[in-house]
Amino acid sequence: MKTFIPKTDDVEKAWYIVNAEDKALGRLASRVATILSGKHKPIYVPHADVGDYVIVINAAKVRLTGKKLEQKVYYHYSGYPGGLKETRLFDLMEKNPEEVIKRAVKGMLPKNKLGKKMLTKLKVYPDKEHHQEAQKPVPIPEEMEI
């Protein structure tokens, strides 16, 4: 039996839209990461980008369980002495709520060039308005529902 390797012409990329309102952040991020990587398709291979595009709307209304809103902290280190920066989730949700979903999805994708390419197919918006009407996005099917 020969190993199937999808060619770029064989892969059809769809556009899905996800409403993040009242969805748990982790469950939403894991489903979005699955769609971006293409694991929901029968032609999935780990070394090729066969995933679809995902638009997430209402990112500011995502649900956080427990005390994450007060206690969760994101860290960034510049590499210099005293260069450890920290940002609280509460502050990030007020200032840039789409960044919270991007960081959660990024943590669930491969940590290589392919993962960075997959992340470019994620479009996140804080409210209902988005700029991808021309791509005619469809809601994710019931079997892939969050």
Buried (B, 14 or more C-beta within 10 A) or exposed (E): EEEEEBEEEEBEEBBBBBBBBEBBBBEBBBBBBBBBBBEBBEBBEEEBBBBBBBBBBBBBBBBBEEEEEEEBEBEEEEEEEEEEEEBBBBEBBEEBBBBBBBBBBBEBBBEEEBBEBBBEBBBBBBEEEBEEEEBEBEEBEEEEEB
